[in-house]
Amino acid sequence: MDHNIKILYVEDEKDIRDQLIEILSLDFENILVASNGQEGLDMFNQHQPDLIISDIQMPRMDGLSMCEKIRECNTDVKMILMTAFNEKSFINKAKDQYVKYYITKPIDINKLYTCIHKCLHDEDD
């Protein structure tokens, strides 16, 4: 993995957030963390990360709304959305926001790393 990339990870559930940060920090040095979509949007604007990994269902601002606002000013940033919901409407809405990768919870770490690799190297499925 590329240790120089900057990842913004947005997740409201502390236990999930702490676990994934611990795993990601083994391979990535620059991890920014937010606990809701509004914090995520603020951190994106301040730090301009290379990749966003975000939950969808969150307080203050959900992940889809955050992605929509980010897309208004940056159409190139890579995004991976995660959710416990496996509903077609969420997937379609995510794809409408130019989110190529969508992972359902519980998170399969191998699948997440595959998505990260594909995002960073512009690979298609």
N, C-alpha and C positions, 0 to 999 in steps of 0.2 A: 504494500500500500504506500501511497504518497504521504509522507509525514508532514509535508508543507501545506497541505490543503487545510482550509478553515471550514469547520462544520458548525452549523447552528442546529442545536437539538432542542425542540420545543415539546414539552410533556408536562401535564399538570399533576399526574400521579407520582408522588415522591419516590415510592419504592421502585417503580418501573424506571423512573428517571435515573435514580442512583445506580441501579443494576446496569443499565445500558451505558451510562457514562463510564463505569468501571471497565466494561468490555471494550468500548471504543477507545478509551485512553491507552490501551495496550498497543494500538496501531496508529493513533492520531494524536498529535501534540496540541493542536489548536481547536479546542472544542468550546463553543459558547453555549450557554444553557439558559433557557427561559421557561417559565412555568405556565404561560398562557400566550395566546395569539398576539395580544397587544404588546407584551414584553418582547415576543419574538420579532414583531414588526419593528419595534424600536431598536433592537439589537441588530437586525438586518440593516437598517438605515445607517446605523453607526459603524458597523464593522464590515459590511459587504462580504459575507461568507461565500465560499465556492459551492457549498451544498447545504440544503436544509432538510432535516429529518424532523417531521412533525406529526403529532397526534392530531386527530380531527376534532373530537369532542373535548372542548376545554371551556373554562369560564372566561369572562371578559370579551374574548374574541376567539371564535373557533378556527381551526387550522385552514379550512377552505376560505374563509373570509381573509385570513392573513395572506394566504397564497394569492388571492385575487388582488389585494392591495400591493403586494410585492410585484406581481406581474405588470401592474400599471406603470412601474418605473424601471423594471428589469425583466426582460423576456428571456434572458439567457441562463439565469441561475438554475441549477439542478435541484429538484425536489423529490423527496420520498415521503409519502403520507402513510401513517399507521393508524389503525382503528380496530376496535372490537366489533364494529359493524361490518357485515358482509352483504350490504344491500346494494343492489344495482344502481340506485339513485346516487349514493355516495361515490361510487366508482365513476359513474358518468360525469358527475359534477367535478370530480378531481381531474378527469381527463379534459374537461372543458377549461380547466385552469392550467393546462399544459403540464400537468403532473404525469410523468410517464410511469412511475412506479408507485404501487399501492400494496401495502402489506397488512394482513390481518393479525390481530393479537390472539393468542400469545405469540410474541415475536420469535420466529425461527432465525437464530443468529446467522446461520449459513445463508439463508435467503436474503437477509439484510445485507450481508457483505457482498453477495452477488449483485444486488441492486446498486450498492455503492460503487462497486467496480464498473458496472455498466454505465452508470451516470457519469463517472469521472472520465471514462474513455469513450463516451458517445457510442456505445454499442447498442444494437437493437436485439430484441429477443430472437 
